[in-house]
Amino acid sequence: MAIVWPRFMVLKCEARNKYLSYMHESYDCHGYLRFSETLACSPYTKFEVERAKCSEDGLVHIKSCHNNKYCKRVKNVSITGNSNEQYWISAAADKPEEGQSEESCTLFKLIPVDTATNKIRIMHVQSGCYLCLWWVDSPTFNNCVLANYKVLDGNSCDLFTVIDWELLAKPFASPRFMVLKCEARNKYLSYMHESYDCNGYLKFSETLAFSPYTKFEVERAKCSEEDGLVHIKSCHNKKYCKRVKNVSITGNSNEQTPPPVFPFSADLRPFDYVLHREKERFIGA
């Protein structure tokens, strides 16, 4: 069965933690694609996926929604001066080209790697080369997309996450109960209960998603001025999250609230928290 790809997508390179973006900064780089954008909803990160008219599964055309041109493989040895780094991806074709023997071919194959996390590799069909984020000395073209090699990249710079643009454009519907996972730490957020001194603080330390200390309830804020405002409550002690000052944790006044640790309050009214869907991964409990 053919995989149904979103009509509009955003691509994220996990190795760089940036989104694929149409380069618009100067005339010389117009059309080239680069993993440089920090915001998924930028007008330069939106790409349309058009299924190819040929009957092969997984073959698509990719079109930039910024300039309405199709992505193609172009030759430009002047970027690095190295013949092994001369083919790049640019949104420069006015119309799709399905001739697989033509260098102007705009067909790409989206190859699933992990369907649970929407990770894929992308191959340029005519050349058989994988798209890969590439580091170069030029600050202008650093992190652009190379299509020069038919082997997988050892640093996973050819591994991309597909994000459905339509979901980004909709108001975020958070689950009623959630577990938060920090990908960098590969641990789940947990209520600290080991000793009285640390009770109530939160820490990314739990290895089991279904621990009794990892379950949090999301309550939508009653104020209506801004979407995405919620209260977060621990299901362990039924208390709401808030920010507190505690310089004694590190002894450094610039680290009064350490990044991985957040406290609960028993007494004061809950504060509003904004859920950033690009930063956290939500798992319904």
DAGI-V319860 format. One line per field, one symbol per residue. ss: DSSP state (H for helix, E for strand, - for the rest). phi: phi as a letter, one per 30 degrees, with the letter a starting at -180 (. if undefined). psi: psi as a letter, one per 20 degrees, with the letter a starting at -180 (. if undefined). A space follows every 50 residues. Layout:
# DAGI-V319860
ss->???
phi->???
psi->???
This chain:
# DAGI-V319860
ss->-------EEEEEE----EEEEE----HHH--EEEEEE---------EEEE E-------EEEEEE-----EEEEEE-HHH---HHH-EEEEEEE------- -------EEEEEEE----EEEEEE----EEEEEE---------EEEEEE- ---------EEEEEHHHHH-------EEEEEE----EEEEE----HHH-- -EEEEE---------EEEEE--------EEEEEE-----EEE----HHH- --HHH------EEEE-------EE------EEEE-
phi->.ddcdddbbbcccddcibcdbddbdbddcejdcbdbdccdcddccdbccc dddddddicbccbdddchcddbcbcadddbicddbccbcbdbcdbdbcdd ccddecdbcdcdcbddchcbcbcdddcicddbdbdbddddcdidccbbbc cdddcidccbcdcdddddddedcdddcbbcccddchbcdbddbdbddcej dcbdbdccdcddccdbcccddddcdbdjdbccbdddciccdacbcadddc icddbdbeedbbccbcccddddccdcddccccbdc
psi->pppoqqhpqpppohhikrqpqppjhrhhjphqqpnipiphjqiiipqpop pqhrjpqiprqpppigjkqqprpqpniigijpiiliprppniphqqojoi iphjpjpqpoopgohhjkprqpppghhjqqppppprhohgjpjroqmiqj qqpijkijpqpppohhhhiqppnqqgqrpppohhikrqpqppjhrhhiph qqpnipiphkqiiipqpoppqhqjhpqiprqpppigjkqqqrpqpniigi jpiilhnqgjpqrqpigrqqqpqpooiihqppop.
